[in-house]
Structures are given as structure tokens and as C-alpha cells.
């Protein structure tokens, strides 16, 4: 039985997620560490089974997302990016954005030893919450809720250095090497009008395609140009 006080806290978690659970017990389980479940005994379930499922769901979502966003990347590059995005530190940081540590149910010992701030516990809880949303609302809803939270991490991997005109460098190179210039097209816009995120697709000579993402069209174009320059450099190596 979830108390009224605990339900109020779970309501805050749902607000942070931007998702309302049909079965709140799934969210409660996702936030229950085994130390707490052991102490209260009874039929209290912990998050370990959900963590197992969440790891798989998260891996699928991120794999599909970067596969689409990086159409020029090779298998090894995609694997490296996915490994970065699902590593413990990244997941723990995302859990902190959601303030999950505040809402974890921990045993006395785990609480006294700083369990609410441990990367390992926070990452596991994040995966469990992913699984809880998946079981409650399905894969599409899970993607909608969580994929956008990886945007800062993805952008951090491919940050354009200030002052570097990747579009200009790319255009000069492609005119010389291919006899043509790249084309840029906005393929998606996300977010409110005052804080949009732009997805721009770069196409070169019907042979190469890359997608750039940024807070402005220019930033997205620069990122797409940077990715193609890196790809062309790799193909020459």
C-alpha cells in the first residue's frame, strides 16, 4: 500500500518525467532499492528486475536514435557513441536531472552511506524507471519521454569548436574534390518557439548524408558539416 505522502512524492517524479503513470506501483518499484525491500520484508519488490529490462530498452532506443541521426557513421563509431551514452556516469547524470536520488527508497545502511548520490544506484534507478515507463506506456511513449534527454549528451560528443567555419571548409573542399557544393535541409524542429532544436540534413553529390543538431539552423548546419569533414577524413585514411 502506497501512502498518501508517498503518492505526493511520486507525483513529483511524474512531473519531472513529463509522464503520468497508469500503474503507479511500477514507478514505486523502480525507485525501491533491495536494501529497503529487505528491511520492510513482505511483498515489496525492488528495482533489479526492472533495471535488467531497462538496460535492454535503453540500448534499443539509443541505438535506433543514433542510427538515424548519424547516417554516415560506421558500425564501430555507432558502437562507441552508444557506449558513451549508456555508461554509468551518463545515466547517473540523467538521474540527477530527474532528481531520482531524492525519491529512492533505501535501507538505513544504504541511506547512511550516501546511497542517494552514488552513480551506481542512480544509473540503476534510471534504467528501472525507463523499464517502468515501457511497461506502463509502451515503446513509443518511452522514446518520447526519454530520448530528448540524451540531446545534451549527444551534442557534447559533437560540439563544434567556436570560431571554426566547418561549412566554409567543407564547401571549399567539395568544390575541389567533387565539383559541387553540399545541400542543407531542415528535416525536423522540436521544442517551443523560444527554445527550438533543429535537425538539418546535409547531402553531398547524392552519395553522402549527415544530420546535424543544434539550437539554431546555423549551428545544426555547422555540426552536419563537421561530421561530413570527419567522415571524408576517415575515408582518406
N, C-alpha and C positions, 0 to 999 in steps of 0.2 A: 504494500500500500504506500503510495507516494503522498506525503503530507502536503497541506496547502502551502506551507512555507517553501518546501522543495519545488512545488509546481511553479511558484513565482520565479524561482531561480532558473528553472528550465525554460520558462517563457522568455527570460532574458537571453538565454543561449539561442533560442529560435529567432529572436530579433537580430542577434549578431549574424546568424546564418542567413537570414532572409528567407527562411523556410519554416512552415508550420507543420509539425508532425501530426499525422492521423493517429499514430500509436506512440504516445509519449514514452511508454515503457522502453522502447528501443533506444531512445536518447538517454534515458536513465541508465540503461545497461552500458551504453558506450562511454559513460563517464564514471563507471564504477571499477576501481582497481581491485585486484584479487585480495589485497590486504584487508580492504573494507569488507568484501564479501565473506572472507574467512572469519572476521571478527563478529559480524552480525549473524553468521550461520544462516539457518533457514534455507529458503529457495532463492536468495539474492544472487543473480547472475553477474559475472564480471565481464570485462570488455575483451577478453583474449580471443574468443571465437570471432567476434566482430572485427577485431584487429586483423585476423587472418584473411577474412573476406575483403576488408577494406583495402588491404595491400594489393590484392588482385584487381579490384575495381579501379583503384587509383592508377595502377600500372596501365590498364587498358585505356582509361580516359586520357592520360598524358601521352601515351604512345600515339593514339589517334590524333590528338591535337597537334603535336609537333610534326607528325607525318604530313598534315595538311598545310601547316604554316611554313614548313621547310621543304618544299617540293624538290629542291636541288640537292638536299643533303643525302649523303650515302648512309648505308646501314650503320657503320661504325660511328659516324657523327651523331646520328639519332640516338644510338645506344648511350653515348656519352652524355648527351643533353638530358635524356630521361633519367640516367643515374644521378645526375646533379639535382634534378627536380624532385626526386623521391628519396633523397638521402635524409638521414635523421635530422640534421640541422635545419634543412629547408622546411620539413614538415613541422618541426618544433616551432619555428618562427611563424608559420601559418597558424598553428595552435595558439600562439601568443596573440596574434591579431584577433582571434576569436575569444580571447581571454578564457580558454578552456581550463587552465590551471585553477582558476578561481572556483570552478564548478565541479572539480573532481571530487569523488567520494574516496577518501583514503583511510587506511587504518591508522591508529595512533602513531605507531612507529614510523611509518612512511611519511606521515604528516610532519613529525618532529625532525625528520632528516631532509626536509626540503623537497618532498616529492612533487609539490606543485610547480616547481621551477626546473625539474630535471628534463633534459632534452628527450631522454628515452621514454619517459612516461607521457610527455606531451605529444611526441610523434605517434606513439601507440594510440593515444586517445583520439588524435586527429584521424588516423586510419579507421578507428572504430566508428567515429561519427560519420565518415564517408559511407561506411557499410550500413549504418543505421538509416541514413537518407536513402540509400539504394534500396534497401528492403522496404522502406515505407513508401517511396515515391517512384521507384524505377530508375533506369539508367539515364534517360534524357533529363529528368529533373535533377539528378545528381550532377550531371555535366553543367547544367545551368547554374547550380548553386556554387560549385567549386572551381570550375576551370578558370573563371575570371580572376580568381585569387592567385593564380600562377603567373599572371601577366607581369608583375614587377620582377619576379624571379627570371622569367624568360628575357625580359628587356635587359636585365643586369648581365645576362650572358652575352648579349649582342649590342652593348652600348656603343654608340657612335662617339668617337673622341671629339671633344669640342674643337671647332676651327677646321676640321678636315672636311673638304668638299668631295665626298665619295661620288656623288653624281657627276661632277665635273671630271674627275679622274676616270670614271668608267666611260663616259662619253668619248673622251679623247682616245682611250684605248680601243673601244669598239669600232670607232670610225676607221682607225688604222688597221685593226685585225679582221673586222667583219664587213666593213664598208657600209655600216648602218648604225643607227642610234637606238638605245633602249626605249621601250614604251612603258609608261606608268599608268595604272588604272586603279582607282579606289574600288575595292570589291566588298568592303563592309565597314560600317560605322557602328560603334557601340557607346552607350552611356548617355547621360544628359547633355543638353546643348552646351553647358558651360564647362563640361569635362569629358569631351569625346575621346574615344580611342579609334584611330584609323588603321585599316588594313589595306595596304597598297600592293598590288601585284606588278612586278616588273617582268616584261617579256623581251627577249632578245633574239631576233632572227629566227623565230618560231622553234628555237632549239633549247633555250634556257628560260627557266621561270624561277623567280624567288618572291617571297612575300615579306614585306616589311611592316612593322607595327610601331605606332608612335602616337603621342598626344596631339600631333598636328600632321597634316598631309606631308609637309616638307620633311619632318622627322621620319615618318614612315618610308618616304621615298629614299632618304639617305640610308636608312637601315637596309632596305632592299638592295640598294646599290653596293653597300658594304659587303653583303652576303654574296652577291654575284662576283665581286672582285676576289673574295676569298676562294670561291669555287674555281674561278678561272686560274688562280694561282696554283691551286692544288692539282688541276688537270695538267698544268705545265710541268709540275714537279716530277 
